[in-house]
Amino acid sequence: MAVEDAANVFRLSANFPETAGQRYLGSSNENPAVWEIAQAIAGATGVPYRPIRTPGFAKTLLRGITGRLCRFPGLPHSLQVTAWRTQLLLNGLHCDGGLLARLIGMEFQDWRQGVARMFAEDPPHLRRSASERP
């Protein structure tokens, strides 16, 4: 989320007593997978993107196994976290920001537009360090 968007969310939500003491996810209700975010960043920065192809049966198997492992109480924490991270790679991060968005009457822009705007306004990939400059 861009800083000005976050500031706008804070400003708008301060006008509603219902938001006092609550925690909300600021989300456009889109659930991009990590590979989709990487693809958008690559596109915005002009870097070639080459996805790692995984056969459908392997994804199904990984989803089934890791979905159970990340919630298995007897499993060491490091394995639970690894399973959860695998779920993020395969399924994306599901955030429902609809409640806050409806409450404050704000529509979030498409996340892909946000990524493109972020890299267009502040292109760190185009900057060179002082030692690299002619």
C-alpha positions as CSV (number, residue, x, y, z in Angstrom):
1,M,0.0,0.0,0.0
2,A,1.4,3.4,-0.9
3,V,2.1,5.8,1.9
4,E,-0.6,8.3,0.7
5,D,-3.1,5.5,0.5
6,A,-2.3,4.3,4.0
7,A,-2.5,7.9,5.3
8,N,-5.9,8.2,3.6
9,V,-7.2,5.0,5.3
10,F,-6.1,6.3,8.7
11,R,-7.7,9.7,8.1
12,L,-11.0,8.3,6.9
13,S,-11.2,5.6,9.6
14,A,-10.6,8.2,12.3
15,N,-14.1,9.6,11.4
16,F,-15.9,6.4,12.5
17,P,-16.3,5.5,16.2
18,E,-16.7,1.9,15.2
19,T,-13.0,1.7,14.2
20,A,-11.8,2.7,17.7
21,G,-9.7,-0.1,19.2
22,Q,-10.1,-2.3,16.2
23,R,-7.6,-3.9,13.8
24,Y,-8.3,-4.1,10.1
25,L,-6.4,-5.4,7.1
26,G,-6.0,-2.8,4.4
27,S,-6.6,-4.9,1.3
28,S,-8.2,-4.6,-2.0
29,N,-9.7,-8.0,-1.5
30,E,-7.5,-9.4,-4.1
31,N,-5.4,-12.4,-3.2
32,P,-2.3,-12.5,-5.5
33,A,0.1,-15.4,-5.3
34,V,3.7,-14.6,-4.7
35,W,4.5,-15.5,-8.3
36,E,1.9,-13.0,-9.5
37,I,3.5,-10.2,-7.4
38,A,7.0,-11.2,-8.7
39,Q,5.6,-11.1,-12.3
40,A,4.1,-7.6,-11.7
41,I,7.3,-6.3,-10.2
42,A,9.4,-7.7,-13.0
43,G,7.0,-6.1,-15.5
44,A,7.2,-2.7,-13.7
45,T,11.0,-2.7,-13.6
46,G,11.6,-4.2,-17.0
47,V,13.3,-7.3,-15.6
48,P,12.7,-10.5,-17.5
49,Y,10.4,-12.9,-15.6
50,R,10.6,-16.6,-16.0
51,P,8.3,-18.6,-13.8
52,I,9.2,-22.0,-12.3
53,R,6.7,-24.4,-13.9
54,T,5.2,-27.0,-11.5
55,P,3.0,-29.8,-12.8
56,G,-0.6,-29.6,-11.7
57,F,-0.5,-32.9,-9.8
58,A,2.6,-31.6,-7.8
59,K,0.7,-28.4,-6.8
60,T,-2.3,-30.4,-5.7
61,L,-0.1,-32.7,-3.7
62,L,1.8,-29.8,-2.1
63,R,-1.4,-27.9,-1.3
64,G,-2.8,-31.0,0.4
65,I,0.2,-31.8,2.5
66,T,1.2,-28.3,3.5
67,G,-2.3,-27.2,4.2
68,R,-2.5,-29.8,7.0
69,L,1.1,-29.4,8.2
70,C,0.9,-25.6,8.8
71,R,-1.9,-26.3,11.3
72,F,-0.6,-29.5,12.9
73,P,-0.1,-28.7,16.7
74,G,2.7,-31.3,17.3
75,L,4.9,-30.2,14.5
76,P,8.0,-28.1,15.2
77,H,7.4,-24.4,14.5
78,S,10.0,-24.2,11.8
79,L,8.2,-26.9,9.8
80,Q,4.8,-25.2,10.3
81,V,6.3,-21.9,9.0
82,T,7.8,-23.7,6.0
83,A,4.4,-25.3,5.2
84,W,2.7,-21.9,5.6
85,R,5.2,-20.2,3.3
86,T,4.6,-22.9,0.7
87,Q,0.9,-22.2,1.0
88,L,1.6,-18.5,0.3
89,L,3.6,-19.4,-2.8
90,L,0.9,-21.7,-4.1
91,N,-2.3,-19.9,-3.0
92,G,-1.5,-16.3,-2.3
93,L,-2.2,-14.3,0.9
94,H,-5.9,-14.1,1.5
95,C,-6.8,-10.7,3.1
96,D,-10.3,-9.5,3.4
97,G,-10.2,-5.8,3.6
98,G,-13.8,-5.5,2.6
99,L,-15.1,-4.6,6.1
100,L,-12.9,-1.5,6.4
101,A,-13.3,-0.5,2.8
102,R,-17.1,-0.6,3.1
103,L,-17.1,1.2,6.5
104,I,-15.0,4.2,5.3
105,G,-16.4,4.2,1.7
106,M,-13.0,3.7,0.1
107,E,-12.2,1.7,-3.0
108,F,-8.7,0.3,-3.3
109,Q,-7.0,0.3,-6.7
110,D,-6.0,-2.9,-8.4
111,W,-2.8,-4.2,-6.8
112,R,-1.0,-4.5,-10.2
113,Q,-1.7,-0.7,-10.8
114,G,-0.2,0.0,-7.3
115,V,3.0,-2.0,-8.0
116,A,3.4,-0.3,-11.4
117,R,2.8,3.2,-9.8
118,M,5.2,2.5,-7.0
119,F,8.1,1.5,-9.3
120,A,7.3,4.3,-11.8
121,E,7.4,7.0,-9.0
122,D,10.5,5.7,-7.2
123,P,12.5,3.5,-9.6
124,P,15.2,2.1,-7.3
125,H,16.1,-0.3,-10.1
126,L,17.2,2.6,-12.2
127,R,19.4,4.2,-9.6
128,R,23.1,3.5,-9.4
129,S,25.3,3.8,-6.4
130,A,27.7,6.7,-6.3
131,S,30.6,4.3,-6.9
132,E,29.0,3.1,-10.2
133,R,28.4,6.6,-11.6
134,P,30.8,7.9,-14.3
